[in-house]
């Protein structure tokens, strides 16, 4: 039942198997019990894609998922990788998300420093 499924998700998370954990959470409808698993999996994916320099794939996934925290995290990763222009493009694309996080005037004016 659900106890066994929850235990399986917990074990996947403990082993760092976030993709498997996210799949199980989705398959068994355990989002209420494990609200962070999908976000943590997507953040991990963003890190791996950014490390490979596959920014277009990372931004497409972040946009498709629509998880604000993941979008903001990808922008942070871009800044950390000295990809300021990319970060600003993402800010402009996702300004509604960031207006809630850092204020729209700040987000818009900040990017003018890099263009």
C-alpha positions in Angstrom: 0.0 0.0 0.0 0.9 3.6 0.5 3.3 2.8 3.4 5.5 0.7 1.1 5.3 3.2 -1.7 6.3 6.0 0.7 9.1 4.0 2.0 10.3 3.3 -1.5 10.3 7.1 -2.3 12.2 7.8 0.9 14.8 5.2 0.0 15.3 6.7 -3.5 15.7 10.1 -2.0 18.2 8.8 0.6 20.2 7.2 -2.2 20.2 10.4 -4.3 18.0 8.7 -6.9 15.9 11.8 -7.3 14.6 11.0 -10.8 13.3 7.7 -9.7 11.8 9.3 -6.6 10.1 11.9 -8.6 8.7 9.3 -11.0 7.3 7.3 -8.1 5.8 10.3 -6.5 4.0 11.1 -9.8 3.0 7.5 -10.5 1.6 6.9 -7.0 0.1 10.4 -6.6 2.2 11.1 -3.5 2.8 14.9 -4.1 1.1 15.9 -0.9 3.5 13.6 1.1 6.6 14.5 -0.9 6.1 18.1 -2.2 9.9 18.8 -2.5 10.9 15.7 -4.5 10.0 17.1 -7.9 11.6 20.5 -7.2 14.8 18.9 -5.8 15.0 16.6 -8.9 14.6 19.5 -11.3 17.2 21.6 -9.4 19.6 18.7 -9.7 18.8 18.4 -13.4 19.5 22.1 -13.8 22.9 21.7 -12.1 23.9 18.9 -14.4 22.7 20.6 -17.6 24.4 23.9 -16.6 27.6 22.0 -15.9 27.5 20.6 -19.4 26.7 24.1 -20.8 23.4 22.9 -22.2 21.6 26.1 -21.3 18.9 25.8 -24.0 17.8 22.4 -22.8 17.8 23.5 -19.2 15.8 26.7 -19.9 13.3 24.7 -22.0 12.7 22.2 -19.1 12.5 25.0 -16.5 10.0 26.8 -18.6 7.9 23.7 -19.4 7.8 22.7 -15.8 6.8 26.2 -14.7 8.2 25.7 -11.2 9.2 29.2 -10.0 12.0 27.9 -7.7 13.6 26.0 -10.5 13.5 29.0 -12.9 15.1 31.2 -10.3 17.7 28.6 -9.5 18.6 28.3 -13.2 19.1 32.1 -13.3 21.4 31.8 -10.3 23.3 29.1 -12.0 23.7 31.2 -15.1 25.1 34.1 -13.0 27.4 31.7 -11.2 28.8 30.5 -14.5 29.4 34.1 -15.7 26.6 33.8 -18.2 25.1 37.2 -17.4 23.5 37.8 -20.8 21.8 34.4 -20.6 20.6 35.1 -17.1 19.2 38.4 -18.2 17.4 36.8 -21.1 15.8 34.4 -18.7 14.9 37.2 -16.3 13.2 39.0 -19.1 11.4 35.8 -20.2 10.2 35.0 -16.7 9.8 38.5 -15.4 6.4 37.6 -13.9 8.0 35.0 -11.7 10.9 37.2 -10.7 8.6 40.2 -10.0 7.3 38.3 -7.1 10.8 37.1 -6.0 12.9 40.3 -6.4 10.7 43.0 -7.7 10.0 43.8 -11.3 11.8 47.2 -11.4 14.9 45.6 -9.9 14.9 42.7 -12.3 14.4 44.9 -15.4 17.0 47.5 -14.3 19.5 45.0 -13.3 19.7 43.5 -16.7 20.5 46.8 -18.3 23.9 46.5 -16.7 24.8 43.6 -19.1 23.3 44.8 -22.4 
